[in-house]
């Protein structure tokens, strides 16, 4: 076993240990808990059995993988985390391969690898049970195949990337555009034709069996094109432009981003073909994703552009050669990315909680609060809570605890709140006006709080 393999295995192990206590988080309560449970109970490939109300229209790749693993090893969070660790190792391997492609000296390659892996959103996703982990692996596999002119690698990566999720299909489209730009005179079509086959097969099955792909007729998360009017469309479009820009600058990424912009403008970096090519890779590979995102009204997650973040980090390290104080600049960029994991926004400012390691603290205070509720013998059905903690406890912990939290209406006796929930101003106003806090657990800025109706005659001791 080579030194590189041992180092990457050790990093994978560390990521696994750090994330082992995390539950099913954010949209994965749908992609893994709801969809995975349906396949676990009705058959691993019984895709038609997924209830419409919890069907987002994406290929059930991660749900099928989890259901199959649960059948063999048992249904638990631990099994779910372990199943994804080979993909985490694959991500690290492919990032190193990408760095070795662009840097002939080991020292520069290591510097690029460290900066790329230090992105808060990539690190966060690798600690969670999420579809983003296989998605990033297959994306990087495809990209390395493209750069190294390895047809089988590119074909294999594209074939799986297209069935991980609808966004994986969009990344396939983005990679095609990048390939056209980089290799317009020698573009190889066969990998795209063969690689598109699984996605085309899924879409055909989906339309014939379900009759829809994106517009869920029983959606509980809103109409993606519900603009209301032309003015509403334009307002939403402009807002989305700002949101996408914020995603690329958030969580410490503003420092390497400004460095790249300054190098292009002040050091005439645009003259260097390699810089232009990597910039095209970073923005072009995600172009279909952010292009589609501009026209929807649903929230735009940080994780949508993870591929772009890591490629911009690669570009930033490449541009260090233009400066004499490159070590100081590198340390500043690395420190900014690491510090991004400790950013906690005020309660009334929405935060991408699955986009940085700040979420690791949530799981401790969440468990403390559930233990407190159980010790006081409070009925969970009397406690209202919010996404992504709503539904059954089992949906987050995969522990067979089917007690279900109440949906918040402002009339429930108890409310379990956390700043992780990104509540609307209206809901926060109702809680502040009608409830009083009886217990709080806090860890590094992440809080869970239990509230009771102010008119309630009794409260937990």
ABEGO torsion letter per residue (X at the ends): XBAAAAAAAAAAAAAAAAAAABBBBEAAAAAAAAAAAAAAAAEAABAAABBAAABAGBBAAAAAAAAAAAAAAEBBAAAAAAAAAAAAAAAAAAAAAAAAAABABAAAAAAAAAAAAABAAAAAAAABBBAAAAAAAAAAAAAAAAAAGBAAAAAAAAAAAAAABAAAAAAAAAAAAAAAAAAAAABBAAAAAAAAAAAAAAAAAAAAAAGBAABBAABAAEBAABAGBAAAAAAAAAAAAAAAAAAAABGGAAAAAAAAAAAAAAAGAAABAAAAAAAAAAAAAAAAAAAAAAABABBBBAAAAAAAAAAAAAAAAAAAAABAAAAAAAAAAAAAAAAAAABBBBAABBBBAAABAAAAAAAAAAAAAAAAAAAAGBBAAABBBBOAABEBAAAAAGAGBABBBBBBAGABABBBBBAAAGBBAAAAAAAAAABBBABBBBBGGBBBBBBBBAABABBBX
